[in-house]
């Protein structure tokens, strides 16, 4: 019975946050000269005829700079779609792997329920028992250019697996969230939205004041919808800033910078979603580029809704399911 109650509670809170995000999307629609976002799933751009790959877990080889890199991919097992499918890149945390990210987040179940492809690439810089990402202006130079590499991953999967180039999204955990943020800064024309977990950034800390983002280090050419998740009890990437040199400024400062980049109104609306989760959402963003943060009061350096605990990283909140909520956000947006 306890599992049934937990599932029922999760369903109710998911419905509340879904409704709030939809309302935000409506309120965020830009003036008549800009694209309008509705609470219904976004209509994808015209699709060329393309037969999606058969449902399965597979490994796709991605050629880049003279080397071939293996990318773990999950193609949904339950979908009625006949055309191109949305693609979600999920980026592992530091010292982890692509397969480890799939296992930890449990995102493949959400993909099966909603009909999108999940790809879990892997960093190339060995660290601990896994790898880290080469985040611009954060990771030492001389390693693989991961912005260019992940752009090649998108090219490969929209080609060989028939993923929809108008509906490509990025998420990531911790260092992977930092990398997803960097992609939004560097290749906004390739992504329809991003949803970093425990890792939202808006460029590097400003050398003149590391409590604020460096405005020169993240200047996307177009707005990018952002939904972030972060625990206030995160001691690895502290919600209020501090920590490692690559972190420093607070998560709300990162969100405020994205609101500025996305042309949103300067004062956000704050809505309680569950006992421990609050949604901060900026409105009036250009081209419907919703900019929002789920703050988890009892959350550690963890992925909300994960089926697994993360040893040493604090509490995992299960009042919400980050996989489901980010997908509800993603489906509101396309390029």
C-alpha positions as CSV (number, residue, x, y, z in Angstrom):
1,X,0.0,0.0,0.0
2,X,2.9,2.4,0.7
3,X,4.1,2.1,-2.9
4,X,0.6,2.8,-4.2
5,X,0.3,5.9,-2.0
6,X,3.6,7.1,-3.2
7,X,2.6,6.6,-6.8
8,X,-0.7,8.4,-6.2
9,X,1.1,11.3,-4.5
10,X,3.6,11.5,-7.3
11,X,0.8,11.5,-9.9
12,X,-1.0,14.3,-8.1
13,X,2.1,16.5,-7.8
14,X,3.1,15.8,-11.3
15,X,-0.3,17.0,-12.5
16,X,0.0,20.2,-10.4
17,X,3.5,21.0,-11.8
18,X,2.4,20.1,-15.3
19,X,-0.5,22.6,-15.0
20,X,1.8,25.3,-13.6
21,X,4.3,24.8,-16.4
22,X,1.5,25.0,-19.0
23,X,0.2,28.2,-17.4
24,X,3.7,29.6,-17.4
25,X,4.1,28.7,-21.1
26,X,0.9,30.6,-21.9
27,X,1.9,33.6,-19.8
28,X,5.4,33.6,-21.3
29,X,4.2,33.9,-24.9
30,X,6.0,36.9,-26.4
31,X,4.2,39.7,-28.2
32,X,2.4,39.1,-31.5
33,X,5.6,39.4,-33.4
34,X,7.0,36.3,-31.7
35,X,6.1,32.6,-31.7
36,X,3.2,31.7,-29.4
37,X,3.5,28.8,-27.0
38,X,0.3,27.0,-25.9
39,X,-0.4,24.5,-23.1
40,X,-0.8,21.8,-25.7
41,X,2.2,19.7,-26.9
42,X,4.2,21.8,-29.4
43,X,3.5,20.9,-33.0
44,X,6.8,19.7,-34.5
45,X,8.3,21.3,-37.6
46,X,7.4,19.6,-40.9
47,X,9.1,16.2,-41.0
48,X,10.6,14.5,-43.9
49,X,9.5,10.9,-44.5
50,X,11.6,8.7,-42.2
51,X,11.1,5.3,-40.6
52,X,12.2,5.3,-37.0
53,X,14.5,2.5,-35.9
54,X,13.1,-0.5,-34.2
55,X,12.7,-0.3,-30.5
56,X,15.7,-1.6,-28.6
57,X,18.7,-0.7,-26.5
58,X,21.7,-0.3,-28.7
59,X,25.1,1.3,-29.1
60,X,25.7,3.8,-31.9
61,X,29.2,4.6,-33.0
62,X,29.8,8.4,-33.5
63,X,32.8,9.4,-35.6
64,X,34.5,12.6,-34.4
65,X,38.0,14.0,-35.1
66,X,39.4,10.7,-36.3
67,X,38.0,8.6,-33.5
68,X,34.8,6.6,-33.1
69,X,32.9,6.9,-29.8
70,X,30.3,4.6,-28.5
71,X,27.0,6.2,-27.4
72,X,24.4,4.2,-25.5
73,X,20.9,4.7,-27.0
74,X,17.4,3.6,-25.9
75,X,14.7,3.6,-28.6
76,X,11.2,3.5,-27.0
77,X,9.5,0.1,-26.8
78,X,5.9,1.5,-26.6
79,X,5.1,4.1,-29.2
80,X,2.6,4.6,-32.0
81,X,4.7,7.2,-33.7
82,X,5.4,6.6,-37.4
83,X,7.6,9.6,-38.1
84,X,10.7,11.1,-36.6
85,X,10.9,10.8,-32.8
86,X,12.1,13.4,-30.3
87,X,15.7,13.0,-29.0
88,X,16.8,13.6,-25.4
89,X,20.5,13.7,-24.6
90,X,21.2,12.8,-21.0
91,X,24.7,13.6,-19.8
92,X,26.3,11.7,-16.9
93,X,27.8,13.3,-13.8
94,X,31.5,13.5,-13.2
95,X,33.2,10.2,-12.7
96,X,30.3,8.3,-14.2
97,X,29.4,6.8,-17.6
98,X,26.6,6.9,-20.1
99,X,25.2,3.6,-19.0
100,X,25.5,4.7,-15.4
101,X,23.4,7.8,-16.2
102,X,20.7,5.7,-17.8
103,X,20.6,3.3,-14.8
104,X,20.7,6.1,-12.1
105,X,17.9,8.3,-13.6
106,X,15.6,5.5,-14.8
107,X,14.7,7.8,-17.8
108,X,14.1,4.9,-20.2
109,X,10.8,4.2,-18.6
110,X,9.7,7.7,-19.3
111,X,10.9,7.4,-22.9
112,X,8.8,4.2,-23.3
113,X,5.7,5.9,-21.9
114,X,6.1,9.0,-24.0
115,X,7.8,7.9,-27.2
116,X,11.2,9.6,-27.4
117,X,14.7,8.4,-28.0
118,X,17.3,8.7,-25.2
119,X,21.0,9.0,-25.9
120,X,23.6,8.8,-23.2
121,X,27.0,9.9,-24.6
122,X,30.1,9.7,-22.5
123,X,32.9,12.1,-21.6
124,X,36.4,11.4,-22.8
125,X,38.5,12.6,-19.8
126,X,39.1,9.7,-17.4
127,X,38.3,10.5,-13.8
128,X,37.8,8.1,-10.9
129,X,35.7,5.2,-12.1
130,X,34.3,7.0,-15.1
131,X,34.7,10.2,-17.1
132,X,34.2,14.0,-17.0
133,X,33.0,16.4,-19.6
134,X,35.2,19.1,-21.2
135,X,33.0,22.1,-20.2
136,X,34.2,25.3,-21.9
137,X,36.3,27.5,-19.7
138,X,36.1,25.0,-16.9
139,X,37.9,21.8,-17.9
140,X,41.7,22.0,-18.7
141,X,42.4,22.5,-22.4
142,X,43.8,19.8,-24.6
143,X,40.9,17.4,-24.3
144,X,38.1,16.5,-26.7
145,X,35.9,19.5,-27.8
146,X,32.7,18.2,-26.2
147,X,30.5,21.0,-27.6
148,X,31.5,20.0,-31.1
149,X,31.4,16.3,-30.2
150,X,27.8,16.4,-28.8
151,X,26.8,18.4,-31.9
152,X,28.1,15.5,-33.9
153,X,26.1,13.1,-31.7
154,X,23.0,15.0,-32.7
155,X,23.9,14.9,-36.4
156,X,24.5,11.2,-36.2
157,X,21.3,10.3,-34.4
158,X,19.1,12.5,-36.4
159,X,20.6,10.8,-39.4
160,X,20.9,7.1,-38.6
161,X,18.1,6.8,-36.1
162,X,15.6,9.2,-37.6
163,X,15.5,11.5,-34.6
164,X,13.7,14.8,-35.2
165,X,16.2,17.7,-35.5
166,X,13.5,20.2,-34.4
167,X,12.9,18.3,-31.1
168,X,16.4,17.7,-29.6
169,X,16.7,18.3,-25.9
170,X,19.5,18.1,-23.3
171,X,19.6,17.2,-19.7
172,X,22.3,16.1,-17.4
173,X,23.3,15.5,-13.8
174,X,25.9,17.5,-11.8
175,X,28.8,17.9,-14.2
176,X,26.5,16.7,-17.0
177,X,24.0,19.5,-16.0
178,X,26.9,21.9,-16.3
179,X,27.7,20.5,-19.8
180,X,24.0,20.7,-20.8
181,X,24.0,24.4,-19.7
182,X,27.2,24.9,-21.8
183,X,25.5,23.4,-24.9
184,X,22.6,25.9,-24.4
185,X,25.2,28.7,-24.4
186,X,27.1,27.5,-27.4
187,X,24.7,25.7,-29.8
188,X,21.2,27.1,-29.0
189,X,20.3,26.5,-32.7
190,X,20.6,22.7,-32.1
191,X,18.5,22.5,-28.9
192,X,14.8,23.0,-28.4
193,X,15.2,23.1,-24.5
194,X,17.4,22.1,-21.7
195,X,16.8,20.7,-18.2
196,X,19.9,20.5,-16.0
197,X,19.7,18.6,-12.7
198,X,22.0,19.7,-9.8
199,X,24.1,21.6,-12.3
200,X,22.5,24.7,-13.9
201,X,25.1,27.2,-15.0
202,X,25.0,30.3,-17.2
203,X,28.7,30.4,-18.0
204,X,31.7,30.5,-15.7
205,X,32.0,32.6,-12.5
206,X,33.0,36.1,-13.3
207,X,36.7,36.6,-12.5
208,X,35.9,40.0,-11.1
209,X,33.1,38.7,-8.8
210,X,32.7,34.9,-8.7
211,X,29.3,35.3,-7.0
212,X,27.9,36.2,-10.4
213,X,28.1,34.6,-13.9
214,X,30.6,36.0,-16.4
215,X,28.3,37.7,-19.0
216,X,31.0,37.2,-21.7
217,X,31.1,33.4,-21.2
218,X,27.5,32.6,-22.2
219,X,25.9,34.6,-25.0
220,X,23.6,32.4,-27.0
221,X,22.4,33.8,-30.3
222,X,18.8,32.9,-29.5
223,X,16.6,32.2,-26.5
224,X,16.7,28.7,-25.0
225,X,13.9,27.3,-22.8
226,X,15.3,26.2,-19.4
227,X,13.9,24.0,-16.6
228,X,16.3,23.2,-13.8
229,X,16.1,21.1,-10.7
230,X,18.3,21.6,-7.6
231,X,18.3,20.6,-4.0
232,X,18.9,23.1,-1.3
233,X,20.8,20.5,0.7
234,X,23.3,19.9,-2.2
235,X,26.8,20.0,-0.7
236,X,28.6,19.2,-3.9
237,X,27.2,22.0,-6.1
238,X,25.7,24.2,-3.3
239,X,22.4,25.9,-4.1
240,X,23.6,29.2,-2.5
241,X,26.9,29.1,-4.3
242,X,30.4,28.5,-3.1
243,X,32.1,25.0,-3.4
244,X,34.5,24.3,-6.3
245,X,36.0,27.0,-8.4
246,X,33.8,26.1,-11.3
247,X,30.6,26.6,-9.2
248,X,30.7,29.7,-6.9
249,X,27.6,31.7,-7.9
250,X,24.2,30.6,-6.6
251,X,21.7,28.6,-8.6
252,X,19.1,31.4,-8.5
253,X,21.8,33.7,-10.0
254,X,22.2,31.2,-12.9
255,X,18.5,31.2,-13.4
256,X,18.3,35.0,-13.3
257,X,21.0,35.2,-15.9
258,X,19.1,32.8,-18.2
259,X,16.0,34.9,-17.7
260,X,18.0,37.9,-18.8
261,X,19.4,36.0,-21.8
262,X,15.9,34.8,-22.7
263,X,14.4,38.3,-22.5
264,X,12.0,37.5,-19.6
265,X,10.4,39.9,-17.2
266,X,12.8,40.6,-14.3
267,X,10.7,39.4,-11.4
268,X,9.8,35.7,-11.3
269,X,6.6,34.0,-9.9
270,X,7.1,31.4,-7.1
271,X,4.6,28.6,-6.7
272,X,4.6,25.8,-4.1
273,X,4.2,22.5,-5.9
274,X,4.6,19.9,-3.1
275,X,5.6,20.0,0.6
276,X,9.2,20.3,-0.3
277,X,9.3,21.6,-3.9
278,X,8.8,25.1,-5.2
279,X,8.7,26.3,-8.8
280,X,10.3,29.7,-9.6
281,X,9.3,30.8,-13.1
282,X,10.1,33.8,-15.1
283,X,7.4,35.1,-17.5
284,X,7.1,37.1,-20.7
285,X,10.2,35.4,-22.2
286,X,11.0,36.0,-25.8
287,X,9.7,33.4,-28.2
288,X,8.1,31.5,-25.3
289,X,11.5,30.5,-23.9
290,X,10.2,29.5,-20.5
291,X,12.8,29.8,-17.7
292,X,12.1,28.0,-14.5
293,X,13.6,26.2,-11.5
294,X,12.3,23.5,-9.2
295,X,13.9,24.1,-5.8
296,X,13.9,21.0,-3.7
297,X,14.0,22.0,0.0
298,X,14.9,18.5,1.2
299,X,17.0,17.5,-1.8
300,X,20.7,16.6,-1.8
301,X,23.0,16.3,-4.8
302,X,20.5,13.9,-6.3
303,X,18.1,13.3,-9.2
304,X,14.4,13.8,-8.0
305,X,12.4,10.6,-8.5
306,X,15.4,8.4,-9.1
307,X,14.7,4.8,-8.2
308,X,18.1,4.6,-6.5
309,X,19.8,6.3,-3.6
310,X,23.1,8.2,-4.2
311,X,25.5,7.2,-1.5
312,X,26.9,10.2,0.3
313,X,24.9,12.7,-1.7
314,X,22.0,13.3,0.6
315,X,18.2,12.9,0.3
316,X,16.5,11.9,-3.0
317,X,13.1,13.6,-3.2
318,X,10.4,11.4,-4.6
319,X,7.5,13.9,-4.4
320,X,8.3,14.7,-8.0
321,X,9.8,12.8,-10.9
322,X,12.3,14.9,-12.7
323,X,12.1,12.6,-15.8
324,X,8.4,13.1,-16.2
325,X,8.4,16.8,-15.4
326,X,11.2,17.7,-17.8
327,X,9.5,15.7,-20.6
328,X,6.3,17.7,-19.9
329,X,8.4,20.8,-20.3
330,X,10.2,19.6,-23.4
331,X,7.1,18.7,-25.2
332,X,6.0,22.3,-25.1
333,X,9.0,23.4,-27.1
334,X,10.5,22.8,-30.6
335,X,12.8,24.7,-32.8
